[in-house]
Amino acid sequence: MDIAQERRLVTEIPGPKSRRLLERRQAALPRGVFYTHPIFVEAAAGAIVRDVDGNSLIDLGAGLAVLNTGNAAPAVVEAIREQLDRFTHTCIHVTMSEPYLELAERLNALVPGDVPRKTMFTNSGAEAVENAVKIARYSTKRPAVVVFDHAFHGRTLLAMTMTAKVMPYKQGFLSSAPDVYRLPFAYPYRCPTGGATPEECAASCAAYAIGEMEKHIGPDNIACLVVEPIQGEGGFVVPAPGFLPRLAEYCRDRGILFVADEVQTGMGRTGRWFGIEHEAVVPDLVTTAKSLAGGLPLGGVTGRADVMESVHVGGIGGTFGGNPLACAAALAVLDTIERDGLLARAERIGVLMRDRLLDMAERFPLIGEVRGRGAMVAMELVEDRETKAPAKAATTRLLEEACRQGVILLKAGTYDNVVRLLPPLTIDEGLLSDGLDVLEKALATVEEESEA
């Protein structure tokens, strides 16, 4: 669909049609299915979402990190259409399809490391994470899984247990999966071990984590360590330099599998195919989803061939995993990233966003820190820069004000005080600049309200 890549408001936000649909939603959907912005979409393309009232909003959330190649990317739409004309489903366990095979071959070649790799597909990121743990446990014959503070790995039982944040993801669901252990993450802005510099934070957090694994879990009991190269829902926390390489070294020495959860950081978001490449770490297993299939549901686990092959025939898989429509879309996503130079584009977009946010940080005391890699950039809002008290209410208000002016933003963080920017990597620079202008105006409004 041809939609002008420009912000345009014709009604208030939300408009009358969205408000009527919101009333229907209240009756039809449970409140547990949350929403960030009170708008209903009529059409979308590139970095623009058009609502049912005719307002065109700039999408700086990319459908929650799903649309790296843009909404309704032409090559992705065409690939889906061509596959749709052939067949919609077979189930890989009944009769096989070439898109599944070809996509597995592509990912095997893209994942960092020069060892043979194999791939299996799932329906979602959470399912990919759970399968990675299943495979790791089967391969190592060990039960324990090590995860970190501020982590998000999904909402299913095991993935929910691995996720750190209690509210809203774990509160009231009562049961947890066994043998999951949580350790501090090297979060330089709020170092849990008191490191005064990023380097000190990395060293002290790594030493603490290794000490806990040695003393209280036992390395011979640990199947895998699962970590996001940059924590997504946790607040776009970039690990202190040296933290992940030290943990990867420890895992290698103790026969523990290192799993990189690339559900949000993968597919070029950070300026590399995978976020773990910034750490010069070669993971044993990699999970993917979100932007992998350009908007269609698809997750994957790519890992060392010897590890992936350890599971008996029939031990992993599922009815819809690797659906041919999703695999065709994913192949088009990979082609688009390569053809259009979106890795370099992510770096360029990241520079533009960080420069603007750093400039804002000099003028707005609400901004405690600006951080990120590539086109995965965030600012953490605080009530006071000395105490670093999280500015949760101001963060929510900022998102509301930006949406009212036609820009879709997302928040994140354990304390709900991080504004995260995830524009499509195809966004026009002028459109991005307009979106950042709106963000700055909204920030000024919120700053004035907080001072009143």
C-alpha positions as CSV (number, residue, x, y, z in Angstrom):
1,M,0.0,0.0,0.0
2,D,1.3,3.4,-0.9
3,I,1.3,5.6,2.2
4,A,3.0,8.9,2.3
5,Q,6.0,8.8,4.7
6,E,5.0,11.9,6.6
7,R,3.3,12.7,10.0
8,R,-0.2,14.0,9.5
9,L,-2.9,14.6,12.2
10,V,-6.5,15.2,11.2
11,T,-8.2,14.5,14.5
12,E,-7.2,14.4,18.2
13,I,-5.5,11.2,19.4
14,P,-7.4,9.0,19.9
15,G,-9.9,10.0,17.3
16,P,-13.6,9.1,17.4
17,K,-13.4,5.9,15.5
18,S,-10.5,4.6,17.7
19,R,-12.5,5.6,20.8
20,R,-15.5,3.6,19.6
21,L,-13.3,0.6,18.9
22,L,-11.8,1.0,22.4
23,E,-15.3,0.6,23.8
24,R,-15.8,-2.6,21.9
25,R,-12.4,-3.8,23.0
26,Q,-13.3,-3.3,26.7
27,A,-16.2,-5.8,26.2
28,A,-14.4,-8.3,24.0
29,L,-10.8,-8.5,25.3
30,P,-9.4,-9.2,28.7
31,R,-7.5,-6.4,30.4
32,G,-4.4,-8.6,30.7
33,V,-3.8,-8.1,26.9
34,F,-2.3,-4.6,27.5
35,Y,-1.9,-1.8,25.0
36,T,0.5,1.2,25.0
37,H,-1.4,3.6,22.7
38,P,-5.2,4.0,22.4
39,I,-5.3,3.8,18.6
40,F,-6.5,1.3,16.0
41,V,-4.6,0.8,12.8
42,E,-6.2,1.0,9.4
43,A,-3.1,0.6,7.3
44,A,0.7,0.9,7.6
45,A,3.8,1.1,5.4
46,G,7.4,1.8,6.0
47,A,7.7,3.9,9.2
48,I,4.1,5.3,9.1
49,V,1.0,3.9,10.8
50,R,-2.3,5.3,9.7
51,D,-5.1,4.9,12.2
52,V,-8.8,4.4,11.5
53,D,-9.4,8.1,11.9
54,G,-7.0,9.0,9.1
55,N,-4.1,10.1,11.3
56,S,-0.6,9.2,10.1
57,L,1.8,8.5,13.0
58,I,5.6,8.0,12.9
59,D,6.4,4.5,14.3
60,L,9.5,4.6,16.4
61,G,8.7,1.2,18.0
62,A,8.6,-0.9,14.8
63,G,5.8,-3.1,16.1
64,L,7.9,-3.9,19.2
65,A,11.2,-4.5,17.3
66,V,9.5,-6.6,14.6
67,L,9.7,-4.4,11.6
68,N,13.5,-3.8,11.0
69,T,12.8,-3.7,7.2
70,G,9.7,-1.5,7.6
71,N,6.0,-2.3,7.7
72,A,4.7,-4.1,4.7
73,A,8.1,-4.1,3.0
74,P,7.5,-4.6,-0.7
75,A,9.9,-7.5,-1.1
76,V,8.4,-9.2,2.0
77,V,4.9,-8.7,0.8
78,E,5.7,-10.1,-2.6
79,A,7.5,-13.1,-1.2
80,I,4.4,-13.9,1.0
81,R,2.1,-13.4,-2.0
82,E,4.1,-15.8,-4.2
83,Q,4.2,-18.4,-1.5
84,L,0.5,-17.9,-0.8
85,D,-0.2,-18.9,-4.4
86,R,1.7,-22.1,-3.9
87,F,0.5,-23.4,-0.5
88,T,0.0,-22.1,3.0
89,H,1.0,-25.0,5.2
90,T,2.3,-28.6,5.1
91,C,3.9,-29.1,8.6
92,I,7.6,-29.9,8.4
93,H,6.9,-33.2,10.2
94,V,4.6,-34.4,7.5
95,T,5.7,-33.1,4.1
96,M,8.7,-30.8,3.9
97,S,9.0,-27.4,2.2
98,E,12.1,-25.7,0.6
99,P,11.6,-22.3,2.3
100,Y,12.3,-23.9,5.7
101,L,15.4,-25.6,4.4
102,E,16.7,-22.5,2.6
103,L,16.1,-20.3,5.6
104,A,17.9,-22.7,7.9
105,E,20.9,-22.7,5.5
106,R,21.0,-18.9,5.5
107,L,20.9,-18.6,9.3
108,N,23.5,-21.4,9.7
109,A,25.9,-19.3,7.5
110,L,25.0,-15.9,9.2
111,V,25.4,-16.9,12.9
112,P,28.9,-16.0,14.1
113,G,31.5,-18.8,14.4
114,D,33.1,-21.1,11.9
115,V,31.8,-24.4,13.3
116,P,29.0,-26.3,11.5
117,R,25.5,-25.1,12.5
118,K,22.0,-26.4,12.3
119,T,18.6,-24.6,12.7
120,M,15.1,-25.5,13.8
121,F,12.1,-23.2,13.7
122,T,9.4,-22.3,16.2
123,N,6.4,-19.9,16.4
124,S,7.8,-17.2,18.7
125,G,10.7,-15.9,20.6
126,A,9.6,-17.5,23.9
127,E,9.2,-20.8,22.2
128,A,12.7,-20.4,20.7
129,V,14.1,-19.8,24.1
130,E,12.4,-22.8,25.6
131,N,13.7,-25.0,22.8
132,A,17.2,-23.7,23.3
133,V,17.1,-24.7,26.9
134,K,15.6,-28.1,26.1
135,I,18.4,-28.7,23.6
136,A,21.0,-27.5,26.0
137,R,19.7,-29.8,28.8
138,Y,19.5,-32.8,26.5
139,S,23.0,-32.2,25.1
140,T,24.8,-31.6,28.4
141,K,22.6,-33.9,30.6
142,R,22.5,-31.1,33.2
143,P,19.5,-29.3,34.6
144,A,20.4,-25.8,35.6
145,V,19.8,-22.6,33.6
146,V,21.6,-19.3,34.5
147,V,19.9,-16.0,33.6
148,F,20.3,-12.4,34.8
149,D,18.6,-9.5,36.5
150,H,16.5,-7.3,34.1
151,A,16.2,-10.1,31.6
152,F,13.2,-10.7,29.4
153,H,12.9,-14.1,27.7
154,G,9.2,-14.5,27.2
155,R,5.8,-15.3,28.9
156,T,5.4,-19.1,28.7
157,L,6.2,-21.0,31.9
158,L,9.9,-21.6,31.5
159,A,10.5,-18.3,29.7
160,M,8.5,-16.4,32.3
161,T,10.6,-18.0,35.0
162,M,13.7,-16.8,33.2
163,T,12.3,-13.3,32.8
164,A,13.3,-11.1,35.7
165,K,10.5,-8.5,36.0
166,V,7.7,-9.6,38.3
167,M,5.0,-7.0,37.4
168,P,3.3,-7.5,35.0
169,Y,4.9,-10.7,33.6
170,K,5.0,-13.0,36.6
171,Q,2.7,-11.5,39.2
172,G,-0.1,-13.8,40.3
173,F,0.8,-16.7,38.0
174,L,2.1,-18.7,41.1
175,S,4.1,-21.5,39.6
176,S,7.7,-21.3,38.3
177,A,9.8,-23.8,36.4
178,P,12.6,-25.4,38.4
179,D,16.4,-25.1,38.1
180,V,16.5,-21.5,37.0
181,Y,19.1,-19.3,38.7
182,R,19.4,-15.5,38.5
183,L,22.6,-13.5,38.7
184,P,23.4,-9.7,38.6
185,F,23.9,-8.1,35.2
186,A,26.7,-5.6,34.5
187,Y,24.4,-2.6,34.2
188,P,26.9,0.3,34.3
189,Y,24.4,3.1,35.1
190,R,23.2,1.1,38.1
191,C,26.0,-1.3,38.8
192,P,24.7,-4.0,41.3
193,T,28.2,-4.6,42.6
194,G,29.2,-1.0,43.0
195,G,31.6,-0.6,40.2
196,A,32.5,3.0,39.7
197,T,33.4,2.7,36.0
198,P,32.0,0.4,33.3
199,E,35.2,-1.6,33.4
200,E,35.0,-2.0,37.2
201,C,31.3,-3.0,36.8
202,A,32.2,-5.7,34.3
203,A,35.0,-7.1,36.4
204,S,33.1,-7.2,39.7
205,C,29.8,-8.5,38.2
206,A,31.6,-11.2,36.3
207,A,33.6,-12.2,39.4
208,Y,30.4,-12.3,41.4
209,A,28.5,-14.4,38.8
210,I,31.3,-16.9,38.4
211,G,31.6,-17.2,42.2
212,E,27.9,-17.9,42.5
213,M,28.1,-20.5,39.8
214,E,31.1,-22.2,41.4
215,K,29.7,-22.1,45.0
216,H,26.0,-22.2,44.9
217,I,25.0,-23.9,41.6
218,G,27.9,-26.0,40.7
219,P,29.3,-25.7,37.1
220,D,28.7,-29.5,36.5
221,N,25.0,-28.8,37.1
222,I,24.7,-25.9,34.6
223,A,23.3,-26.8,31.1
224,C,23.4,-23.2,29.8
225,L,23.8,-19.5,30.4
226,V,21.2,-17.5,28.6
227,V,21.7,-13.8,28.0
228,E,20.6,-10.9,25.8
229,P,23.5,-9.1,24.2
230,I,21.6,-6.0,25.0
231,Q,18.7,-6.3,27.4
232,G,15.6,-5.3,25.6
233,E,12.6,-5.1,27.9
234,G,15.1,-4.6,30.8
235,G,15.8,-1.1,29.5
236,F,18.2,-1.4,26.5
237,V,21.0,-2.1,29.0
238,V,24.3,-2.5,27.2
239,P,26.6,-4.8,29.2
240,A,29.7,-3.3,30.7
241,P,32.7,-4.0,28.3
242,G,34.3,-7.3,29.1
243,F,31.4,-8.8,31.1
244,L,30.0,-11.2,28.4
245,P,33.4,-12.3,27.1
246,R,34.5,-13.2,30.6
247,L,31.3,-15.2,31.1
248,A,31.7,-16.9,27.7
249,E,35.2,-17.9,28.6
250,Y,34.0,-19.4,31.9
251,C,31.2,-21.3,30.1
252,R,33.7,-22.7,27.6
253,D,36.0,-23.9,30.3
254,R,33.2,-25.6,32.3
255,G,31.3,-27.2,29.4
256,I,28.3,-24.8,29.9
257,L,26.5,-23.8,26.7
258,F,26.4,-20.0,26.0
259,V,23.0,-19.0,24.6
260,A,22.6,-15.6,23.0
261,D,19.0,-14.5,23.0
262,E,18.9,-12.4,19.9
263,V,15.1,-12.1,19.6
264,Q,15.2,-8.3,19.9
265,T,18.9,-7.6,19.0
266,G,19.0,-9.8,15.9
267,M,18.5,-9.1,12.2
268,G,20.6,-6.0,12.0
269,R,19.1,-4.0,14.8
270,T,22.5,-3.1,16.4
271,G,24.4,-2.6,13.1
272,R,25.5,-6.2,13.0
273,W,23.5,-9.3,12.1
274,F,23.5,-10.3,15.7
275,G,24.1,-8.2,18.8
276,I,26.6,-10.7,20.3
277,E,29.0,-9.8,17.4
278,H,29.8,-6.6,19.3
279,E,31.2,-8.7,22.1
280,A,33.5,-10.9,19.9
281,V,31.8,-13.9,21.5
282,V,30.9,-17.0,19.5
283,P,27.7,-18.5,21.1
284,D,26.8,-22.1,21.2
285,L,23.1,-21.4,20.5
286,V,21.3,-18.4,19.2
287,T,17.6,-17.7,19.4
288,T,15.8,-15.4,16.9
289,A,12.3,-14.1,16.3
290,K,10.6,-10.7,16.1
291,S,12.2,-9.0,12.9
292,L,13.2,-12.4,11.4
293,A,10.0,-12.7,9.3
294,G,9.1,-9.1,8.8
295,G,5.8,-9.2,10.8
296,L,4.9,-12.9,10.4
297,P,5.2,-15.2,13.5
298,L,8.5,-17.1,13.4
299,G,11.2,-18.0,15.8
300,G,14.4,-20.0,15.5
301,V,17.2,-21.8,17.3
302,T,20.5,-22.0,15.5
303,G,23.3,-23.8,17.1
304,R,26.4,-26.0,17.0
305,A,25.6,-29.0,14.8
306,D,26.8,-31.4,17.5
307,V,24.5,-29.8,20.1
308,M,21.5,-29.6,17.8
309,E,22.0,-33.2,16.6
310,S,22.1,-34.6,20.2
311,V,18.3,-34.6,20.5
312,H,16.5,-37.8,19.4
313,V,14.2,-37.9,16.3
314,G,10.9,-36.3,17.2
315,G,12.2,-34.5,20.3
316,I,11.9,-31.0,19.0
317,G,9.5,-29.2,16.6
318,G,5.9,-28.3,16.3
319,T,2.9,-28.0,14.0
320,F,3.3,-24.5,12.8
321,G,7.1,-23.9,13.4
322,G,8.7,-22.8,10.1
323,N,5.4,-22.1,8.4
324,P,6.2,-21.7,4.6
325,L,4.7,-18.2,4.5
326,A,6.8,-17.1,7.4
327,C,9.9,-18.7,6.0
328,A,9.4,-17.0,2.6
329,A,9.0,-13.7,4.4
330,A,12.1,-14.3,6.4
331,L,14.2,-15.0,3.3
332,A,13.0,-11.7,1.8
333,V,13.9,-10.0,5.0
334,L,17.5,-11.3,4.8
335,D,17.7,-10.3,1.1
336,T,16.4,-6.8,1.9
337,I,19.0,-6.3,4.7
338,E,21.8,-7.4,2.4
339,R,20.6,-5.6,-0.7
340,D,19.7,-2.3,0.9
341,G,22.8,-2.1,3.2
342,L,20.6,-2.0,6.4
343,L,23.5,-2.9,8.7
344,A,25.3,0.3,7.8
345,R,21.9,2.0,7.9
346,A,21.3,0.9,11.4
347,E,24.6,2.5,12.4
348,R,23.8,5.7,10.7
349,I,20.3,5.9,12.3
350,G,21.9,5.1,15.7
351,V,24.3,8.0,15.4
352,L,21.5,10.4,14.5
353,M,19.4,9.3,17.5
354,R,22.2,9.2,20.0
355,D,23.4,12.7,19.0
356,R,19.9,14.1,19.4
357,L,19.3,12.4,22.7
358,L,22.7,13.5,24.1
359,D,21.9,17.0,23.1
360,M,18.6,16.8,24.9
361,A,20.3,15.4,27.9
362,E,22.3,18.5,28.2
363,R,19.1,20.6,28.5
364,F,16.7,18.2,30.3
365,P,17.6,17.0,33.8
366,L,15.0,14.2,33.4
367,I,17.4,12.3,31.2
368,G,19.8,10.3,33.4
369,E,21.5,8.3,30.7
370,V,21.5,7.8,26.9
371,R,22.7,4.4,25.7
372,G,22.4,1.8,23.0
373,R,24.0,0.3,19.9
374,G,23.1,0.8,16.3
375,A,19.4,1.6,15.9
376,M,18.6,0.3,19.4
377,V,18.8,3.5,21.5
378,A,17.2,4.6,24.7
379,M,17.2,7.2,27.4
380,E,16.6,6.5,31.0
381,L,14.5,9.1,32.9
382,V,15.2,9.9,36.5
383,E,13.7,12.3,39.0
384,D,17.1,13.3,40.2
385,R,20.5,12.6,38.6
386,E,22.2,12.2,42.0
387,T,19.9,9.6,43.4
388,K,18.8,8.2,40.0
389,A,15.3,7.7,41.3
390,P,13.3,6.3,38.4
391,A,10.9,8.8,36.8
392,K,8.2,6.2,36.0
393,A,5.2,8.7,35.9
394,A,7.1,11.1,33.7
395,T,8.0,8.3,31.3
396,T,4.4,7.3,30.9
397,R,3.4,10.9,30.4
398,L,6.1,11.4,27.7
399,L,4.7,8.5,25.7
400,E,1.2,9.8,26.0
401,E,2.3,13.3,24.9
402,A,4.3,12.1,21.9
403,C,1.4,9.9,20.7
404,R,-0.9,12.9,21.0
405,Q,1.5,14.7,18.6
406,G,1.7,11.8,16.2
407,V,4.7,9.7,17.3
408,I,4.6,6.1,18.6
409,L,7.2,5.4,21.3
410,L,7.7,2.5,23.7
411,K,8.9,2.3,27.2
412,A,11.0,-0.4,28.9
413,G,13.1,-1.1,32.0
414,T,12.7,-2.9,35.3
415,Y,11.5,0.5,36.7
416,D,9.3,1.5,33.7
417,N,11.5,4.6,33.2
418,V,13.2,4.0,29.9
419,V,12.1,5.4,26.6
420,R,13.3,3.1,23.8
421,L,13.7,4.0,20.2
422,L,13.3,1.2,17.6
423,P,12.6,2.8,14.2
424,P,12.5,0.7,11.1
425,L,16.0,0.6,9.6
426,T,14.4,1.9,6.4
427,I,13.1,5.1,7.9
428,D,13.7,8.3,6.0
429,E,16.1,10.6,7.9
430,G,13.8,13.5,7.5
431,L,10.9,11.5,9.0
432,L,13.2,10.4,11.8
433,S,14.2,14.0,12.5
434,D,10.6,15.0,12.7
435,G,9.9,12.2,15.1
436,L,12.8,13.3,17.3
437,D,11.5,16.9,17.2
438,V,8.2,15.7,18.5
439,L,10.0,13.7,21.2
440,E,11.9,16.8,22.3
441,K,8.7,18.9,22.4
442,A,7.0,16.2,24.5
443,L,10.0,16.0,26.8
444,A,9.9,19.8,27.3
445,T,6.2,19.5,28.2
446,V,6.7,16.8,30.7
447,E,9.7,18.6,32.2
448,E,7.6,21.7,32.7
449,E,4.8,19.6,34.3
450,S,7.2,18.0,36.7
451,E,8.6,21.3,37.8
452,A,5.2,22.9,38.3
